[in-house]
Amino acid sequence: PPPAGDPGALKPLTGRPARDPAGLTCKPLMVAISLFPVSARDRQAGLPLAAFVFEIYDHDGMTRNLVGFYGDYLRQLAGILDNPLAEAQPGFSIGPIRSGRLAYEDIKTLFPGAVLITAGASEEVAEQLTNRQNVFGSDAGDINSAGLDLTRLQGLVPCNADPAEYAGLTFDSAPPSGGTDAPSFQVIYNDLNRVRWDYSLEAGAYLQSRDRADASGEYYPSMDQLTGEQLAFPNVVVLFANHRFVNSTGTIVEVETLYVEGRKGLLFRDGLLYDITWSTRKGELQLYGPEGAPIALHPGPSYFEIVSYQSTWNPETMTVRFHTPPLP
């Protein structure tokens, strides 16, 4: 990308112009945000500010978001909070924040110097997480009361990064050739944990909906409490990765996302589907098309659904179904 001081600089993680190029020298911030219990989603805030989101299998069919912020998100946040017409704000700007998971470390390593924010972590997991800071809840009886506000976010990450460190992905507003129609699709992690994506031509993005863990199969728009808008991502990428349970109870999961290559994946952008492969062999995430050349994302944030290598893709029903790896 152009140097950070260039007014034409692009944010390397989204391919969009940087309103504040100096902000590109600040390290990424990665925050563990809750999806369960279902009531946590009613308080979820801050995802529209993200450059990327990883949805990761947790345990017992549940998932969590690891949300990455980079660039001018503080400027965006200040603008939202200053808007007198904004929706009623939650008690925090980014949250609710939950405890650390083993899988976060390998993903964080793909973004050099990134600061990880969690609401604690078990001793076994905490000793394997680096560059981590804790956020504590405001209510000891509420597991979803931890979050970050604008004041806490300021100065939270060091600003000594080289934007070129985050330039592994490519972006182009023109869709690649060879895509097939994909107006909507589902990712089913569990019968009580379903995600649906519907492409909106007006938004130029896929809109997210989720079930309510009630086995009804009904979907409800995923709303962000900071903006009052449905979550929308120009890119949704399904990454098939090896999952391995570390303990016999299946509560600690290792997800193989670092220093691997030739893994299969699916890219959804512009209402189209592409079969891809992905690699982190060089310590950065890269996506490739069928011919082995880098494949471009649409400029804007990306949402990564990480599923097990045993998971299946049914192109007739447009459904990814997660399959749990065997216990050790």
Disulfide bonds with the S-S distance in Angstrom:
Cys26-Cys159 1.93
